[in-house]
Amino acid sequence: MGRAVTNQSASSMTRAASLWRQGECNLSFRCNAVSWLTQSRGDSLSLSTASSAGAAAPATLAPRNAIPRIRRMVVDDIGRHFIVADAVHKFILAIPQSDCLPAGKGVERSSKEHVDNILSKIFMTGWLIGLAGSLAAAKPVSEPPDLTRSNAVDRTRTYNLGPTGLRGWIFTAPETYLDSVQGRTTARSRQILVTHVGTNSPAFGVVKVNDVILGVDGELFRDDARKSFGRAITEAEKTGVMRLTLFRAGTTNEARLNLRVLGAYSATAPYDCPKSKLILAEAYRVLEKEPLQKNWCGAISGLALLAAGDSSVAPKVRDFARSIQPGELNPDKCNSWEWGYLNLFLCEYYLRTGDKEVLPAIRQYTVNLARAQSLYGTFGHGGAGRTAAGGFHGSVPAYGPVNQAGLTANLAIVMGKKCGIHDPEIDPAIERASRFFSYYVGKGTIPYGEHMPWPYHENNGKSAMAAVFFGVQGDRVEAARYFAKMATAGYANREYGHTGQGFSYLWGVMGANMGGPAAAAAFVKEAQWHLDLVRRCDGSFTYDGGEQYGPGQTDDNTYWGRSSYDGLSPTACYVLSYAVPLRRLIITGRDARSADWLSRQDVAEAIASGRFDLDRKRKSVPELLRAFNDWSPVVRGWAAEELAARPEARTLVPELLKLAEGPQPNVRQAACETLGNIKDPAAGPVLVRLLRHEDRWLRVKAGEALKKMGDAALPALPEMLRAVADTAEPLQPISWSDPIQFAQGQLAETVFAGPLKPSLAAADRKLLYPAIRAVAKNADGMARARLRDTFANLLTEEDVRALAPDLIAAIEELAPADLMFANEIRMGALQALVKYRFREAIPLCVKFARTQSQHASQERTGVILKLLESYGVAAQKVLPELREFLEYCQTEPNFPEWARKQKAASVAAAIRSIEAATEQPQLKSLSP
């Protein structure tokens, strides 16, 4: 990117757009396509509507008119190709404000407004570390509406307004992506439109639907209206009086609500806090009346009843526990969500009651979860596949690992061991998981799957879950303290999460509590406004949230209606939070040791870290440099970003170069980040040296920095290629200091998917080939995916012949980690063979189609078979295999019917095309 656009590159962009619309374009092409759009800006551009195998049928569009199409391309592709986000963001920001599409009914919103909406969805996986900084630059275009002039807003998504009896619409539009992650989603709101008034609630008969709340307690809202309202509830419950400034029918008046007096939160809440005890008691009574469903949601409700109930367990809980009888489980059919939470409940129940009737179920879940675990200690929505030899602990098949499910599944294995379950699989499983998740200590928090660390303090409860996972083991103190501190610092992130925020609300307080009462109290103090906002006047709790962030709704569109995250009781979540002082469960701290808790200084540091993204603007250069050694990797990254943006940044380069090779690991990493952001060519030699450093995370930071430097790093390309080859490691045994081989993977991204990639065409083949071979054997499917564009578009026929064994192996042998992206390198290798008409590609097309991962195969199959069709008559020899494949596709198990039909239709169309072929291209052979 960043190079002048040529006719050749424009042609490539045309083809890229065509492939994108088919649903199977390579990642780099997508980024380059959008980069080209950025550079062309006001010029016309050509987007092909033809297939990759056919002739282009260009349609001329101006960039502003292309925005809706690009947006659809990106959003339609969510779940498979994320790295295009940065390019899309740069394209959108490059468009002048005057070129933005007008906002309004029936019209796509303006381009700059799209960015947060698009990218908040794209950012659902944690490995997209490098984009956070660029996202922070997004500029808002929409302004909060004046609700006193018009209340024509979408009322389907609203917020509960605490125990007032109200729900309301609040303007929700973070200015930047960082604002969305850091909980500033309603920061610009200054009014609240009343949309619901609960019968027999404090507001009933006082406030009406369509009233506009302008302020509280005699003051107009001068800050975030939602947070201000939540804080006003906290104050009002001390005395029972809450005064609202209401606009109604052209006039403004004050209304008085009488709330129940609950008192003030103590400084140690939820510990030693009468208000917290009252809230817990009322919520528990509500929860007692809710049904216990025999699934993961019911298991969590059961845990909450155990956590807050009397010393004697209620018959309802006992009966529920005894009803969970899974029978003989098959690890090949693992459901990690259900098995994990059900076993967690059963284990806590057994450890509280000693009821041996549930031990057979605990054994089944514990042992089979251990068997279903992957070689890296991870889980997907289900378990891992088998190894090549048929044993347990293979890779998690695509879609790939899901750490939200995997953390609970692994915690359930630990808890099963605490219940006395013994099996040869259990201890190795705990060790694998502990090693995998401890990799993230000091680097960030737990990401979506087998991905790079998530660059914020919390990620939908996964810091908190990791704190519990390590904390209950008792002998993993360093990791337990780190994640407890991250969870405590993550108070600002609790309203952000993929698919919603249910797990954040479930685990947040419990995770901070693993750091001790002081950590829990500090976390709760920061969250009090929200805890009071989501509570209703009958003691129940609500769930408001959406994809990444946002408001919510009730099932019957009333104040009293039910709300939940996918069936998870919000009341159960908050019962667990308020019950931590009782310490009746292992996960709420029953066996915690005070020696392992965070110190008061640790807690203070965590709270300060949570708001450093704003505080950094007020820091001096020396203060930012001191932050390079902060305990928090998130703070270190923010400090590096801020320092690089200061006017005096370039004068600091000599000092930064010394720090990058200094003795302090944290400082070295932050210095590398800063140098990458500054882009001074003088950093090149130092960063290249660090690519071989014994600290693998420093290698990652050096590789990231070189990528950010762009063309300034071009002189270092030969040494980077050498480093790619020299740092290769075997897949087995797993090196737990870098289990997914991110150090080499980041360098692979820098070389093969960064701004220097076009220069590879002229690279010394004695350096290029070993680098390609090394990346093609990397453990990470995403790292291997970086080769796709190089394979498909940069290799000459001579290159393909030289690399033929490696290309064939890339198609036939899957990476063991992160199989979500395993098909990328396979597609690139196949395209390279087809491009030069090698006959060996014909059977490989069929093999790839048959062995591809199921996820998104309904789209990918057509692309693969188009390559096969291009061989014409020569492809007829594989028609028998294609017909067998068609039969399989028509009845493919565990695949949605619509996807099955689409996939089968692609195969049938290919069969018809090949049967009708009368010509073939001139074929070549890889054999001498």
N, C-alpha and C positions, 0 to 999 in steps of 0.2 A: 504494500500500500504506500501511498504518498509519492508515487512516481507519475510522470507525465502519461497521459492517456494516448495510446496509439490506436491506429485503425485495427491492428491485430487484437489489442486488448478489448476494444469496443466489440469486436466480433465475438471474443470469448465471453463477454458479459451477456451478449445476446443469447448465446448457447446456455450460459449459466442460468439465466432467467427461465429458459425453457425447461431445463432439467429440474429446477426448483419446483416449478408448478407440477411436475410429475411426482414430486415427493421424495426424490432420491438424488439430490445434487450433493456434491461433496462440500464439506464444511468451508474449506478455504475459498472455493469458487463463490460461495454465498457472500463471504466477507469481501472478496475482491469486487463482486458485482456491485455491492452497496457502496464500496469505496469509489468505484467509478462514477456512480450516481452522484456521490458527494462532490467529486471534482467537476463533473459536468454541470451541476447545479441548474442554472437557467437554460442550458442548452437542451435540445431535443435528445431523446434517447430511444433506442430500439429494443423492445422486449419481444422475443420470439414466442410464438404460440405453437410452434411445431414440436414434435418429439425429437429426442436426441438423434434418432436414426434418420429423420426426415429432413426436408428442406425447410429453411426458416421462412416464416411468414410474419415479417415484422409489423408491429403496431407502434406508431410513433406517439410518445407520451412525454409531456414535460414532467420534471421531477415532482412538482406539487401535485400533479394528477396521479403520479405513480404511488404516492404515499399510501392510499387505501389498499392498493394491490400488494405493496410490500408488507403492509401490516397484516393482511390476510395470510400471505406466505409465511410470515414468522409465526403468527398465532396458530395457524393450522399445523405447524411443524413442531409445536411444543412437545417436549418429551424425547426428542431425538437429536436435534442439532441446536446447541445453545450458544456456541462461541461466536455466532454471527451477531450477537447482541451488541457488541462493542461497535461493529461497523454500522449497524442500523442507527445506533445512538449518534455516532459522528455524522451520519448522513442527515439525520433529522435536525441536529443542531446547526448544520451548515446552511440550512435553508433560511433565507432572510425572512423576518417576521411578515413582511408584506406579501410573501409568497404563500403564507399559510392558508389553508382552506378555512372558510368561515364556519364558526360553530353554529349549530342550530338543528332543529328537528329535521330528520331525514338526511342530514349532511354529515359526512365523516368529521369528527372533531379535528381541530387544527393540528398540524403535524407535530409541533413541539409539545402539545398536550399528550400526544400518543405515547411519548417515550416512556413515561413512568408506567403507563398502563401495559404497554407491550413488555417492557423489560422486567417489571415486577413478576410477570408470569414466566418469562424466560429464565429468571434467576432462581428457579426452584431447586437447582442442584448446587451443592456447596463448593464445587471446584472452580467456580468463576471468580477467583480472587481478584484478578487484575482489573476488572471492570468497575469496581466500586468507585474509584477515584473519578473516572470520566463521567460516571452517572451523577456524581455530586454537582456537575456543572449544568445540569438540565435547568432550563428556565421555565417558570410557570406562565401560562397564558390565560387560563380561566381564573376569574375572580369569584369570590363568594357572592351569591345573589343576595339582594336586599329583600328579605322575606316579608318586610312590611309593605312592599310594593307588589310583589307577586309571590304566591306560594305554589306555583306550577312546577313542582319538583317530583322526582320519582320516589314515591312513598313505600315502595316494596322493601326497601332496606333501611332500617332505623336502629336506634340505640335505646336500650333500657336506661331510664333515668333514675335508677336507684329505688328506694322505698317510697318515693313520692306517689307512685301509681301512674307514672307517665312513661311513654315512649316518644321519641322525637327524631326528626330528620336533622342531621348536622352536616354541614359542608365537609366532605372528606376528599382531600386532594393534596397529598404531600408535594412540596415544591421539588424535591429531589428524591432519588432512590434512597439515599442515606437517611433522609427524613422518614421514609416509610419503615426502614429497618429500625430506626431509633425511636419509634413511637410518636412521631410528630405528624400524624396523618390528618388531624383536624386542627392543626396549629393556626390556620387562618380564619377559623370560624369565629363569629362574634354574635351569632343568633342561633336559636333552636326553635324549629317549627314543631309544635305539638301535633302528633299524629294519632295517639291513642291515650285514652284516659280510663284507668281501671275502675270498674264498679266497686264501690265501698272501699276505695283507697283514700289516702289523705287528700289527693287532688280532686276526688269525685265531688262534683257540685261547685268546685272553685275554679278549676281550669277547664277550658274547652278545647276540643280539636280545632286546629287552625290558629289558636293563639300562638304568638311568637314571644319566646322568652328572650328578653334583651339583657337581663342581668340578674344578680342576686344580692340580697341584703343591702339594697340601696345603691349599689354600684353597677354600672353597665359593664358588660364583658369587655375587658381590655386585652385579654389573652385568649388562648384556646377555650372556647365556650364549653366544650365537653369536660375538659379537665377542671375548669373553674367550677362547673356545676357539681362534679364529683367531690371536690374539696369543700364546697359549700354544704353538701350533705354531711360530711364528716363533722363540720362545725355545728350544723343544726341539730344533730343528734345529741349534742351535749346539753342543749336546753329544750329541744322539742319544737322550736320555731324556725321556719325557713320562709324568707320573704322573697317573692319573685317579682321582677319588673316585667309586666306583660303588655304586649301590644295587641289590641283587639278592635277590629272594625274602625280603625282610624284614630284610636285614642290609646294612650299609655297610662297604665295604672299599676298599683302595687297589690299583689295578692299574698295572703298568708296561708301557709300550709302548716298543719300541726302533725309533726312526726313523733313517733314514740321516742322517749328519752332512753338512749342506750349508754350515755356517758361518753367519755373520751377514750381513745386508745392510749394505753400506757406506753411509756418509752420503750418497753421491752416486748410489746405486742408481737406475736400472739401469746407470748409467755407472760404470766402474772398480769393478766389483763381482763378485768371484769367484762368489758364490752366484747372482747373476743369470745369469752365463755358464753355470753348470751347469744351471740351470733351462731356459735357452734351448736348450742342446745336447740335453737329454733330450726336450724338447717337439718339437724339430725332427725327431728320429729317429721319434717317434710320427707326426708329420704326414707324413713321407715315405711312410709305409705307407698313408695314407688315399687313397682314389680322388679323382681330379679330375673332377668333373662339369661338363659344359659349360653352366653357368648362373652366376648371380651368386655363389652360394656357392663354386663351384669357382674362380671368378675371385679371390675373397678368399684361398682356400687357395693359389692360385698366387702371389699377391702375398706371402704369408707365406714361401713357399719361396724366392722371389727375395730377400726381405729378409734372410733368415738363412743362405742357402746360401753355398757357397764362391764364389770369384771366377769360376769357370767354372759356368755355369748347367747344372743337371742335364738330361739328355736327356728325362726325364719332363716337365719344365717346357717345354722346347723343343717337344716333340711336342704338348703341350696347346695352346700358343700357336698353332702352325701349323694345328691342327685347327679353330680358330675362324674360319670362313669364312662370313660372313653373306650373301654375295651382294649383290644390289641391294636396298637397304633403302627402305622407304616411310615418310616421316616421319609420314604420317597413321595409321600403325599402330605408332607408337613404343611400346616397352616400356622405360620409363626405368630401371627396376631392372636389367634384364638388360643393356641397352645401356651404361648408365653404368659398372657394375662390370666388364663384359667389356672395355670400351675402356680403363678405368683400368689393368687388368692388362696388356693388350697394349701400352699406351704405356710402362709401366714396363719391361716386357720388352724392347721395342725400344731404349729409352734405355740399358739395361744391355748389350745384345748387339749392337745395330746390325743385327739380322736383318731385312733388307728384305722378306722374304717376308710379313711381317705388315702391311706398310704399306697394302695395299689395304683390309684389314679396318679398320684405324685410320681411314682416310679415310672409309669408309662410315659408321662409327659417329659420328665427329666432326662431319661435315657434316650428317648427318641429325638428330643431336641438336640442333645449332644451328638447323636448320630447324623442329624440333618444339617449340622453346621458345616460351613465351607472350610476350605484349607486355610483361609485367612481369619477364621473366627466370625464370619459375617453370615447374615441371612438376607433373603429377599422377602417378598410377600409370602413365599414358601421357603423350602429348604434348598440345599445345594444339590447339584446333580452328582452322579457317580463319577469316580475316576475312570481312566482308560482301562484299568484292571478290574473294574466293577466294585471297588471299595467305596466306603463312605468318604465324605469331605472332598468332593470335587469342587468345581466352580459353581457360583450362583448363576443359573442361566438367565439370559436376557428375558426380561427387562433389567435385571441386575440387582445388586444389593440395595436394601432399604434399611438404613441404620435405625430409623425410628422403630421398626419392628424388631430388628436384631438386638438392640440394647435390652429390650424387655425379655426377649427369648433367652439371652445370655444371663440376665439377672435371674430368670426362672431356673436356670441350671444351677447357679450358685445357691439359690434358696433350696432347691431339691437336695443338694449336698448337705445343707444345714439340717434338713429333716432326716438325715441318716441314710440317704440313698447312696449305694455304692455300685459302681460299674466301671470297667476299664476305660470307658469313653468319657467319663465326667471330668476328671482332673485335666486331661489334655485339652478338652474343650474350653474349660475356664482359662487355661494358660494361653491358648490361641487368642481368645477374645480379649483377654487382658493385655496381651502384647500388641494386638492390632489397635485397640482404642487408646492405649497409652502412647502410641506414636504421636498423637495430636497434642500431647502435653507440651506447652511452651510454644506452640505453633498457631493455634487458633482453636476452634471447637469442632465438634463432630459434624461432618458434612452429611449430605444426603445418602451417599453410598460409598463405594471404594474410590473416593475422590480426594482432591486436595483439601486442606483444612478450610473450614468456613471462617471468613475473616471478621467475625463479630463475636461478642461475648456469649451469645445464646443463639440457638437455631431450633426454634419450636420445641424447647424443653430438652434438647439432647445434651447440653452441658449438665443440666440438673440430673438427667437420667444416668449419665456417666458418673456423676458424683455419687449417686446411690449405688450404682453397680460396683464401683471401686470401694466405696465406704463400707458396705456390708461385708466385704471380704475380710476386712480387718488388717490385712498385711500389705495393702497397696496404698500406703499413706500419702506418698507424694502425688500420685494421680488423683486420689480422693480429694486432697486439699486443693489441688489446682482446679479441678472441675467445680468444686464447691465455691471457690473464689470466682470462677467464671460465671457460675449461675447467679451468684450474688451481684456481680457487676452487670448481669444481663437483665436487670429490671427494666431497662429502656427497650429491650427487644421482645418483651413478653407478648406484645400485640402483633407480632409478625410471624408468619409461618406458611409453608406450603400446604395447600388444601384447607387451611384454617389454623386456628390457634389452640385447638382443644388440648393438645399434649403439653403445650406451654403452660396453660392454666392448671393442668393436672399435676405436673412434676415440679414447677418452679419453686414453690416454698419448700417442698421436701428436699430438693437439691441443695438449696441454700442452707437448709437445716443440717445437712451433713457437715457443714462448717461450724456448727454449734449454735446456741441460742442467740448470740450476738449477731451472727450472720443472718439468721432467719429474721430477726427483728429489724435489721437494717434494710433487708429486702422488702419486708412488709411495709415499712414506713414509706418507702418510695412508691409502693403499689396501693396504698390505702385509698386514694381517690378512686381507683378502678375497682377495688374490692367493694367499696360502698356503692359504686355506680351500677354494678351488675347484680346487686342484691335487691329483692323485692320486699314489699311490706309484710308478706306472710312468712318471711324467713327463707324462702326459696331463692335460688340463684338462676341466672340466665346465661345463655351463651350468645354473644354477638361476635361475628367474625366472618371472614371470607377468604378467598384465594389470596394469599400473602397478607392481607389486612382488610379491614372494612367493617361496616355495620352488619346487622343480622335481621332476623325476623322470627315471628312465632308461627306455630303451625296453623293457627286459626285466625291470624291477623288481629289479635287482641293483646292487651297488656298481660292478661293472665295466661295466654297460650303457652304451649310447651316449646322450648327451644333447646337445641343440642348440637354437638359436633358429631355427626354421623351416628346418632343414637346414644352418645356418651352423656350421662347425666351431669349437667354443670353443678348441681347441688352436691353430688358425690365428690367432684373435684375439689370444691371449696371446703367440704367437710374434712377431707384429708389434709388440706392446708391448715385449717384452724385446729386440727387435732394433734399437730406435731408436739405440743407441750405434754400431752398425755403419754407419749412414747409407748404405745401399746403394740406397735408393729416394728419389725426390723427396719422397714423402709421409712418409718417416721422416727427412727433414732433409738429404738429400745436398747440396742447393744452398743451404742456409740460410746467412745472413750474420750473424755475431755482433753486428754493429751493430744488427740488428733485434730482438735478444733482449730479454726482460724483464730489468730490473736486479734485484739482490737485494732491494732495497726493494719493487719491484713484486711479487716473489714472496711476500715476507712479508705484504704487504697482501692479496694474493689468498687466502692461507691463513687470515688473520684474518677476511676477509670471509665465508669459507665457514662459519664458526661464529658469526657475529654474531647469528643468530636466537636463540641462547641467551645470548650475552654481553651483549646489550642490556639484559637484566633487571638487570644489575649496574652499568649506566652511570648516571652523574649526568646531570642536565638539561644542563649545559654540554657534556658529552661527546656527548650525543645531538644537540645543536645542531651540534656540529662534524662529526658524521657526516652532516649534510645535504650536505656538500661532498665526501663520499667518492667515490672513483672508481667504485664499484659502484652501479648503480641499485637493485639488490636491497637493499643495505645502507641506502641512503637511504629506501627504502620501509619497511623494518623499523624504522628510527629514527623515522620519522614516526608509524608505528603505535604504537610504544612511548611516545613523548612524549605523544601524544594521550590515552593511558590513564593518565598520571600525575595525581595529585590537583591539582597546580598548573597543569594544562594551560590552563585558561581565563585564568589571569592572564598567560599568555604571548601571548595573541591580538594585542595591539598590536604586539609585536615581530615576530610571525609575519606580520602584514599588511605590515610594512615589508620583511621578507625576501622576501615573495612578489613584490614589485615592485623588488627590488634588482638589482644588476649581475651576480650569479653565477647562471648557468643551473641548475646542479645544486641550489643552495640554493633558488632560486625554486620548482622543481618539488617538492622535499621540503616546503617551507612550504605549498604548495597541498594536498598530500596530508594534512598535519597538520590544516590548517584544515577540510578536508572531514570528517575523523574527529571533530574537536571539535564541529562543527555549530553554531558560534556565528553568529547572524544578521549580526553586524557584518562578516563576511567576504564577504557577498553582493556589495556594490558593487565591491570589489577583484577578486573572481573574475570578475565580469562584464566588467570592463575587460580582463582577461587573455584573454578569449575572442577578442580581435582582435590579440593580440600577434604579432610577427613570428616568434617561436619557436613553431612549430606543436606541438611536444611539450608546451610549457607550456600551450597551448590545451587539449590533451587532459587534462592534470592539472587545469586549472581546471574543465573540464566534468565530470570525475569527481567533483571536490569538491562542485560544486553538486548533483549527483545525490545524494550521500551526505547532504547537508544536508536533503533532504526538504522538508517544508512551510516550513522556515525560509527556503528560497530562493524561495518563491512571489512575493514582491514583485518579484523580478528576472525573472519569466517574460516580460514584454513585451520586455525587452532581450535575453533569450536567443533569442526568436523572431527579433528583428532580426539578431542575430549569426549565426543559422543561415543566413539569406538572404544576408547581407553577405559571409560567408566562402566562399561557393560558388565552385568553380573548374571550368574546363572539363575534360572527360575527356582531351582532347588539346590541346597536347602534355602528356605526363606530367610532373608536378612531382615530381622525385625526392627533394625534401626531405620529401615526404609522398605517396608514389606511390598508396597506396590511399585517400587522403583521410581518414585516421583522425581528424584534428582536427575536421572537421565531423561525422564519423560518431559520435564520442563525444558531441558536443553533441546530435546527433539522438537518441541513446539517452537522454540526460538529459531531453530535452523530451518525446519521444514514447513512451518505454518506462520512464520513471522514476516516482517518486511524484507528480510534478506532472501527469501525463497527464490525470487526470479534469478538471483545471482548464481544459484546452483547449476543452472544450465551451462555455465562456463567453468564450473568448479573442477579441480583436479580429480579425475576418476579414481586415482589411488587413495584419495581421502574420502571421496563421496561414497564409493561402494562399501567400505567397511562400516561407515556411519549408517548407511541404509540397512545393512545386515544386522547391525546391533539394535537399532530401533525396532526392526521387524521381529525381534525376539524379546522385546521388553515385556514385562509381566502385565502391563496396563493396556487394556484395549483402547483407551483414549490416546495413549502415547503412540501406539501403532497407527491409529487413525490419522495422525499427522502426516503420514506418508501418502495418503490417498492421492492428493493432487499431484505430488511429485511423480508417482507411478503413472497416473492417467495422462499427464500433460507435459511433463518435463523430460521423460526418458526417451532417448533415441532408440532406433532399432538395435544398434550396437549395444546400448545399455541393457535393453531387454534380454538380449542373448546372454550377456555376461551375468545378469542377475536372475536368469530363468529359474534355477532351483529355488531361489529365495522367493520369487514371485509365486511359484506353485505352492511352496510351503506356506506362504502368507494366506493363500486361499484355503488350504486344507487344514491348517493347524490354528486353533483359536487361542487367543491370549487367556491366561487363567483368571485375570482380574478385570473387573468393570466390563462385563460382556455387553452392556448397553451399546457400546460403540464398536463391537467386534466386527461388524459387517463392513465398516468403512475401508479398512485396509484390503479386505477381500475384494471389494468392488473395484478399488483402484488397481489392484494387481490384475484382475480380470480384464479391465479396460485396457491396460497396457498390452496384454497379449492379443486382444481383439483388434486394437488399433493397427497393429502390423500384420494382422491376418495369420497368426500362427494357428495351425490346425489343432494344437494341443489345448486350445481354449474351448473347443467344442464340448468335450465331456466335462470340462471344469464348469462350464455354464450350468449344466444340469446338476452337477454335484453341489454347487453353491446354492442353487435354487432349492434343492432338497434339504440341505443341512443348515440353511440360514436360520437365525433365531426367529421365533414366531412373531415377536413384537414388531409391528409395522411391515410384516412380510406381505400383506395384501397390496402394498404399494411397491415394495422393492422387487417383488417377483416379476412384474411387468418390465421393469428396467433391465433386469438380468436377461430375461428372455428376448428382449429387443436386440441385445447384443448377439444372442444365439441366432435370431432370425437373419441378421446381417450376413450370415454364412450361406444363406440360400440352400441350394441342393445339398451342399456338404453337410448340413445339419440334419438331413433326413435319417442318417444312421442312428441318431439318438431318439427318434420318434417313439420306439417302444418304451424307453425310460420316461419320456414325457407323458405318455398315456398312463403309465403307472402313477406318475406324480399327480396327474389330474384326478385319478380315482382317490388318491389320498386327500387331496385338497377339498374334494367335495364332501368328505366326511371328517375332516381334521378335528380332533377332539380339543376341548378347552379353548375354543376360538369362536368369537362372536359370529353369528350367522351372516351378517352383512359383510364382515371381513372375509369370511370363508368364500362367499359368492364372488367377491371382487377378485380374490386370489385365483379361484378356479377359472373365472372368466379370462384372466390374463393368460393362463396356461392353455386354455382352449383356443384362444385367439392365436397364440404362437404356433400351436399344432396346425391350425388351418393355414397359416401363412407359410409354414415350412413345407407342408404337403403340396401347396400350390406353386412352390418355387420351381423355376425352370433354369435358373442361372446361379452361378456362384462366383465369388471373387477368386483371384489367383491366390492360392494358399502357400504358406511357408511352413517350415518345420524347424523346431529347435534342435532336432537331431542333426548331426553332421551329414 
